[in-house]
Amino acid sequence: MKGLLFAIVLFFICINNLWAQESVTNDTIDESIRVYDKLCPILGGDSIRYTNGVKCVGLMKDYYPNKVLKHKGYYDQGQIVTVFTNYYDNGTMERNFAIKTETKGNLELYYRNGKIKAKGEYIKGEMLKWEDYFEDGKLEYAEEYNRGMDYHLYMRFYFENGMPKVLFELTDTKKRMYSYKEFYENGRVKEEGAKIQNQSSGDYMQDGDWKYYDENGKLTLIENYIRGSLNEEQKF
């Protein structure tokens, strides 16, 4: 079956030793500063931080072996409650999180050169809205869910040249119908059709006529689907 396969990407990875200070590679350093997300309930974290056997309260700071600030955040009962900021070992900000309400917060991630890498909005531990960026600042990916986190409002992918790669847009909220277009890098449409969400499983299924084109824009195939099942096809 043609079409893009959607997958949930895990952005934050937990390592075993949270407070390790040994000399490590840059990749390992990047991983070690991501684990602070696990201490922030709004980001879905449920870990508790202790100091001398007592749950941390107030401003906490951690440093790399070279004395560069690694992390600072405000804690209550061992968890981050307002804001926290992480840094690369070169002193550049790696991520910044700020709570908007008791259930909402904004997260921003940065490349080691200081440029924006990603940003998103969280609600009750779930990612409501997210954007990824290429290192040159161009948008690479964007998605947003409805407030109930039941379905996507859109998903958009882009090539490094700024041209759209995939556009997946909600067209009928009640029926959970979406338009889907995938593009060649030259800007021409590669395939297009409609998707419908299976509201019990959450999966998005091809539905109705799907059209496929070559890089010159010539129609090469039409497939007809009925809620994810191929019904018939016509080749050109």
Secondary structure by P-SEA (a helix, b strand, c coil): cccbbbbbbbcccccccccccccccaaaaaaaaaccccccccccccbbbbccccccccbbbbbcccccccccccccccccccbbbbbcccccccbbbbbcccccbbbbbbcccccccccccccccccccbbbbccccccccccccccccccccbbbbbcccccccbbbbbcccccbbbbbbbbcccccccbbbbbbbcccccbbbbccbbbbbcccccccbbbbbccccccccccc
